[in-house]
Structures are given as structure tokens and as C-alpha cells.
Amino acid sequence: MNWIEEAIQNLLIKGEGEIFSRIETIGSNLEIDGTEAQAYCYGLKLDGQGNPRTKDLIEFVASKLIDYSIPKKLQDEAKEQLNKTGSTSKIVELGMIAKHLFTDLEKTGEFGEILLYILVQEILELPQLISKMSLKTSGKLHYQGADGIHVKFDETDNSLSLYWGESKMEQTISSGLKNCFDSLKSFLLDTYGHDSTQTRDLHLITSNIADNLNNPKLEDILVRYFDLDDDLSNKLKYKGVCFVGFDSKNYPKSPLEKNTKELIEVFQLEMSNWLKSSGKQIKKHPNLEKFEIHLFLIPFPSVQEFRTHFLKTIAI
């Protein structure tokens, strides 16, 4: 394995499959006709009483706040102090910092952003390049830019792929898909220059890369891919990772109404329509269908209830 690839993979924070006790596969690695995109569809599992594991999933997502929002350098320092002193004080402090970075706006999409982060790391095994949350100046504000930036190195041609992330959680899948690809298109289709959509995010990457990588050797080589004066910038490739959550009436309204297997079978009957809608929205933007895009689709009992409980869970 190339040293760059190994160093990038060392940035990956991957669990032991805990998320799959909360979600069930509806369909995976599904082709979206007429595009280079693939879809991954999941539904919430039902517990032994037939209740969706709603709050449990939210609490699991909330447990990843430090991993998602705190730069690697600070995480490494906290781990080092724990190993030296046995004290978890630095880790607790990072948890408090992480909570303060999240907005309390009612319509926040940050639950979707962190869930996208988890899915990309757990399923696609693509590490996060930069923690955008650490760039916020206030928990009352939203960060303007991509919802996530993940990275992969290909030693066959020494190319670096940036996976621009977009997440949307809306009442209907159609509006979620539309708004998702409306946002993603510029990150993939704009020609990189000083006035392009990607410019601000790429400047933030280079300005904050030391804290987010905590690896000077890797930092030096990656910065070259973002330097327009360096020939390596011609090997920087843009790809996409997306998450769309939407409301579904298929979840049981009362205990012991159905089990997970029955629920997933109902969703599988709807899945072809989800894929057709996805392809339609992608092809609304000329040439977007040519790009590698990984799309995660998850129906929820209520998107708004998820937002509300997420904010309660991470309340200071």
C-alpha cells in the first residue's frame, strides 16, 4: 500500500458495525439507470416490541459528536493525556466543545450531516478530510459550504478524490432529492478557479489541514493537490456522497403491529420509485450523471421529530 493511501486510511474512524443494530438494509450498491451513481437504502429497525429504534439511533449519532466535529490534533492530545494520567477530563472537555458547535435552530440539518458522516465512514470507508464544524464561530450559525468532505487516494494514477457531501432531511423524498442535487451540482460541475463554488472550502482545507490531519508529511503532499500552480492539481477528482432522509407512513403506529422483516418488505416495493426519482433529479443537471455519486436513502417516521429529539439529546 502506498504511504499516502495508508496515511489517509489512518484518518478513518470506523466502529464495529454498531449502526447496523439500528438500521436494516433495504437495498445496497444499487445502480441508478443512466447515471454513474449508486444508491444505498436503509430503514430503521424495529425493537422486540415493534417500535422503531428512533431515539436510540439519534443517541448513537450524538455519541459521535467528538469524532465528527473536533480536529484530529485535539483528539490525539486528549487521548495522549488519558494514556499519561488516566484522566478523561480532556475528552469530556472536547465533548462540551462539540455540543456548543451545533445549532439550536429548529430547522437544523446538522443531524443529517453527522449521519452522512457516519454512513460514509462505516459503509464506504472514506475518512473525513476536514471537520467543518470546528470552523464555525457560533452554535447559532450554519457553516456555509459542503456538508462534508471525504477523501481517497488512488495509487494507480496518483489521483486524489474529494467526495463532496450533501445531506437533506425533508418531508418528501422528491423535495429532498431535488434540493440535494441542486446543492451538489456546483461542487462537481464548476471548473476549479478562484471564483468557483469549491474555492472557499478548498482554502479552508489548506488553512486548517494541520489540525485536521496531525501528520506534517501527509499535509505537505495533499496541499499540492489544492495548489493551482502545482501539476498535481490536475489529478484532483471530484465525486459526491449524499444522504436524503424523508418521512414515511409505513412505520408502525403502535407496538406489535409489524416486525422489521415485514417493514423492509414494504419499503422494497417502493425502492424502484426512489431510484427512478433519484435518476430524474440527477439528470436535471447536464453532465452530473457522469460523476461518481454515492446516495444514501433512509425513510423516517418523522424527520421533524428526529431534529427535535437530536437537539434535546445534545442540549448543554
C-alpha positions in Angstrom: 0.0 0.0 0.0 1.3 3.5 -0.9 2.3 5.5 2.1 -0.2 8.3 1.2 -3.1 5.8 0.9 -2.1 4.3 4.3 -1.8 7.7 6.0 -5.3 8.6 4.6 -6.8 5.4 5.8 -5.4 6.0 9.3 -7.7 9.0 9.4 -10.7 6.7 9.2 -12.8 6.4 12.4 -14.8 3.3 11.9 -16.9 1.4 14.5 -17.6 -2.3 14.8 -20.9 -2.2 13.0 -22.9 -0.8 15.9 -25.1 1.2 13.5 -26.5 -2.0 12.0 -28.3 -2.9 15.2 -30.3 0.3 14.5 -30.8 0.2 10.7 -31.7 -2.6 8.3 -30.6 -2.8 4.6 -33.4 -2.3 2.1 -31.0 -2.4 -0.9 -27.3 -1.7 -1.4 -24.9 -0.8 -4.2 -28.0 -0.2 -6.5 -27.4 1.2 -9.9 -29.3 4.4 -10.8 -30.1 4.0 -14.5 -28.5 6.4 -16.9 -26.0 7.7 -14.3 -22.8 6.7 -12.6 -24.5 7.0 -9.2 -25.2 4.2 -6.7 -27.8 4.1 -4.0 -27.8 2.5 -0.5 -31.2 2.3 1.1 -31.8 1.6 4.8 -34.7 1.6 7.2 -34.9 1.9 10.9 -35.1 -1.5 12.7 -38.0 -2.3 15.0 -37.3 -3.5 18.5 -38.8 -6.6 20.1 -42.0 -4.7 20.8 -42.3 -3.5 17.2 -41.3 0.1 17.9 -38.9 2.0 15.5 -35.4 2.5 17.1 -35.8 6.2 16.6 -34.4 7.7 19.8 -31.7 5.0 20.0 -30.4 5.9 16.6 -30.4 9.6 17.5 -28.4 8.9 20.7 -26.0 6.8 18.7 -25.4 9.6 16.3 -25.0 12.1 19.2 -22.3 9.8 20.6 -20.2 10.6 17.5 -20.1 14.4 18.1 -16.4 14.4 19.1 -15.3 12.2 16.2 -17.2 14.3 13.7 -16.6 17.9 14.9 -13.3 18.0 16.7 -10.0 18.2 14.7 -7.8 15.1 14.9 -4.9 17.1 16.6 -7.1 17.9 19.6 -8.5 14.3 19.7 -4.9 12.9 19.7 -3.9 15.3 22.5 -6.9 14.2 24.6 -6.0 10.5 24.1 -2.4 11.2 25.0 -3.4 12.8 28.3 -5.7 9.9 29.0 -2.9 7.4 28.5 -0.5 9.5 30.6 -2.7 10.4 33.5 -5.7 8.1 33.3 -7.9 11.2 33.4 -10.8 11.7 30.9 -11.0 15.4 31.6 -9.7 16.5 28.2 -12.2 14.1 26.4 -15.0 15.5 28.5 -13.9 19.0 27.6 -13.9 18.1 23.9 -17.5 16.8 24.3 -18.6 20.1 25.7 -16.9 22.0 22.9 -18.5 19.7 20.3 -22.0 20.3 21.7 -21.6 24.1 21.6 -20.7 23.9 17.9 -24.2 22.6 17.0 -27.0 25.0 16.2 -30.3 25.0 18.1 -32.2 26.3 15.1 -35.5 24.4 14.7 -34.8 23.5 11.1 -31.2 22.5 11.6 -29.9 19.9 9.1 -26.9 19.0 11.2 -28.4 15.7 12.3 -28.4 14.7 8.6 -24.8 15.9 8.2 -23.4 13.8 11.0 -25.4 10.8 9.9 -24.0 11.2 6.4 -20.5 11.3 8.0 -21.2 8.0 9.9 -22.6 6.2 6.8 -19.7 7.3 4.6 -17.1 6.1 7.1 -18.9 2.9 8.1 -20.1 1.8 4.7 -17.8 3.4 2.1 -14.8 3.6 4.4 -13.9 7.1 3.3 -12.3 9.2 6.0 -13.2 12.8 6.6 -10.6 15.2 5.4 -11.7 18.2 7.4 -14.1 18.8 10.3 -16.2 21.7 9.1 -17.9 22.1 12.5 -14.6 23.2 14.0 -14.6 26.2 11.6 -17.9 27.6 13.0 -17.7 30.7 15.1 -21.0 30.1 16.8 -23.5 27.3 17.5 -26.2 29.8 16.3 -24.8 29.8 12.8 -24.7 27.3 9.9 -21.5 26.7 8.1 -21.8 27.7 4.5 -20.3 25.2 2.1 -20.4 21.4 1.6 -22.0 19.3 4.3 -18.9 17.1 4.4 -15.6 16.5 2.6 -14.2 13.0 2.4 -11.0 11.8 0.7 -9.5 8.8 -1.1 -6.1 8.3 -2.8 -5.6 6.1 -5.9 -2.1 4.9 -6.3 -2.7 3.6 -9.8 -2.7 7.1 -11.2 -1.6 9.1 -8.1 -5.0 10.8 -8.1 -6.8 12.3 -5.1 -10.6 12.1 -5.0 -12.6 14.6 -2.9 -16.0 13.4 -2.1 -18.2 16.5 -1.6 -21.1 15.8 0.8 -24.7 17.0 0.8 -27.5 15.9 3.2 -31.1 16.8 3.2 -33.9 15.7 5.6 -37.3 16.8 4.3 -40.9 15.6 4.5 -40.9 14.1 1.0 -38.2 12.2 -0.9 -38.8 14.3 -4.1 -38.0 17.6 -2.4 -35.1 16.1 -0.5 -33.5 14.7 -3.8 -34.2 17.9 -5.7 -32.5 20.1 -3.0 -29.7 17.7 -2.5 -28.6 17.6 -6.2 -29.3 21.3 -6.6 -26.7 21.9 -3.9 -24.2 19.2 -5.0 -24.1 20.1 -8.7 -21.9 23.2 -8.3 -19.3 21.3 -6.3 -18.9 18.7 -9.0 -19.6 20.7 -12.2 -17.8 24.0 -11.5 -14.4 24.3 -13.1 -11.9 24.9 -10.3 -10.8 28.5 -10.3 -10.7 31.5 -7.9 -14.4 32.1 -8.3 -15.6 28.5 -8.3 -18.0 27.0 -5.7 -15.3 24.8 -4.3 -12.8 27.7 -3.7 -13.8 28.7 -0.2 -13.9 25.1 1.0 -10.5 24.3 -0.5 -9.0 27.4 1.0 -10.4 26.3 4.4 -8.9 22.8 3.9 -5.4 24.2 3.2 -5.7 26.7 6.1 -6.8 24.1 8.6 -5.2 20.9 7.3 -2.5 20.7 10.0 -5.0 20.4 12.9 -7.3 18.0 10.9 -4.5 15.7 9.8 -1.9 16.0 12.6 0.6 14.5 10.1 3.0 17.0 8.5 4.2 14.6 5.8 0.7 13.9 4.6 -0.2 17.6 4.9 2.7 18.6 2.6 1.7 16.3 -0.2 -2.1 16.9 0.0 -1.7 20.7 -0.1 0.0 20.3 -3.5 -3.3 18.8 -4.9 -5.1 22.1 -4.0 -2.4 24.4 -5.4 -3.3 25.5 -8.9 0.4 26.2 -9.6 1.3 22.5 -8.9 0.8 19.9 -11.6 -0.7 17.5 -9.0 -3.8 19.8 -9.1 -4.6 18.1 -12.4 -5.0 14.8 -10.6 -7.7 16.2 -8.1 -11.0 14.5 -8.9 -14.5 15.5 -7.7 -17.1 12.9 -6.6 -20.2 13.0 -4.4 -21.7 11.5 -1.3 -25.3 12.3 -0.4 -27.8 11.5 2.3 -31.6 12.1 1.9 -33.9 11.4 4.8 -37.7 11.6 4.3 -41.0 10.9 6.1 -42.7 7.5 5.6 -46.1 6.3 6.8 -45.0 2.7 6.7 -43.7 2.6 10.2 -46.0 1.1 12.8 -48.1 3.5 14.8 -48.4 1.1 17.8 -46.5 -1.8 19.4 -46.5 -5.3 17.9 -48.1 -4.1 14.7 -45.3 -5.5 12.5 -41.7 -6.7 12.6 -38.6 -5.5 10.9 -38.7 -8.1 8.1 -42.3 -7.0 7.2 -41.4 -3.4 7.3 -38.4 -3.8 5.0 -40.5 -5.8 2.5 -42.9 -2.9 2.3 -40.0 -0.5 1.6 -38.6 -2.8 -1.0 -41.8 -2.4 -3.0 -41.2 1.4 -3.1 -37.5 1.3 -3.8 -37.7 1.3 -7.6 -39.6 4.5 -7.4 -36.9 6.0 -5.2 -34.3 5.1 -7.7 -36.3 6.5 -10.6 -36.8 9.8 -8.8 -33.1 9.9 -7.9 -32.1 9.4 -11.6 -34.6 12.0 -12.7 -33.2 14.6 -10.3 -29.6 13.9 -11.2 -30.3 14.2 -14.9 -31.9 17.6 -14.5 -28.3 18.9 -14.3 -26.4 18.3 -17.5 -23.3 16.1 -17.1 -24.0 15.4 -13.4 -24.9 11.9 -14.4 -21.3 11.3 -15.5 -20.0 11.7 -11.9 -19.5 9.0 -9.3 -22.1 9.7 -6.6 -23.0 7.6 -3.6 -26.5 8.2 -2.4 -27.9 7.1 1.0 -31.7 7.0 1.3 -33.4 6.5 4.7 -37.2 6.8 5.4 -38.0 8.0 8.9 -41.3 8.0 10.9 -40.9 11.8 11.2 -37.9 14.0 10.1 -39.0 16.8 12.3 -39.3 14.6 15.4 -35.8 13.4 14.7 -34.5 17.0 14.6 -36.3 17.9 17.8 -35.0 14.9 19.8 -31.5 15.3 18.4 -31.4 18.9 19.8 -32.7 17.7 23.1 -30.1 14.9 23.3 -27.2 17.3 22.7 -28.6 20.1 24.9 -25.9 21.7 27.1 
